[in-house]
Amino acid sequence: MALTLAEASKLSNDMLLQGVVETIVKDSPVIQELPFIEIVGDGLTYNQEKTLPSIDFYDVGDTWAESTPTFEQKTAHLKIMGGDADVDNFLKTTRSNIQDLEAAVVELKAKALKDKFEETFIYGDATANPKQFDGLRTLIDTTTAGDQVVAAGASGATLALSMLDQLIDAVKGGKPTMLLMSRRSRRKINALVRASGSMMETDRDKWGNFVQFWDGIAIGVNDWILDTHVVSGGVETATTGGDCSTIYAVQLGEGALCGLTAPGHLTVEPIGSLETKDATRTRIKWYCSLALFASIKAAALIGVQD
């Protein structure tokens, strides 16, 4: 069964771990909603659904035509993600009346891990950097024309609300769970909605954050989505040097876009006193990856200009 990171942390009695998970989750719309499947081993080989079989009508005595779905075999390997947080024992002792220095350092480390996951969730490329897992841009492959890549224009164009509808329609088998975009793209959507005389639907998530919705789909902001992509010939050719951005529509869950993790999910490990300096170390680590089980469950709107 797939569990979100927040739900999985509830199964642990480690208060430090629960605090770290809360720090990571509360400011990340992706990690809040992304379910993770626990896998045994260092990777998962799966068949990605590409096309459905055909169905037809027949007369009595007709010869029935056989058709089967098509798949593409994919392999997602778990990657090692994390870092160490050292706290000087002298500072920890002498400044404990001001603030819990160790808790503050671990919290900042947790935020850094959240930022790294969100960046890799978008731009991860295991071919360019084998230490990373593949992110959305690689899984959808915005550098190649296809049904899941919607181009705002041959070399980019100003965003129109109809483009969002086209992006949503590119995700088949149910509506997307989330529209993921940069802050500039969200501002543009807000401006277009206000210009039409309407207002965006809003609500609060369980962490108290305001969430906006387009057509009932949550809008998530990822601060790592760049507004400097280059689009040429209806495909992305670079992530820097241009003035375009990308909006992603994803359906989350088993059979769609899902995270992969080792048993136990994220761990916070007290290493203890160090030999070479008067400090204690805490290690935050996460063996994780990303899998897109059906290509039609994610799509990208590329070439979005301001």
Secondary structure, DSSP 8 states (H G I E B T S, - for coil): --EEHHHHHTT---HHHHHHHHHHHHT-HHHHH-EEEE-SSSEEEEEEEEE--------TT--------EEEEEEEE-EEEEEEEEEEHHHHHHTTTT--HHHHHHHHHHHHHHHHHHHHHHH--TTT-TTS---HHHHHTTTS--TTEEESSSS-EE--HHHHHHHHHTS-SS--SEEEE-HHHHHHHHHHHHHTT---EEEE-TTS-EEEEETTEEEEE-TTS-S-BEEETTEEEESSSSSBEEEEEE-BSTTSEEEEE-TT-SEEEEEEE-SSSSEEEEEEEEEEEEEESBGGGEEEEEEEE-
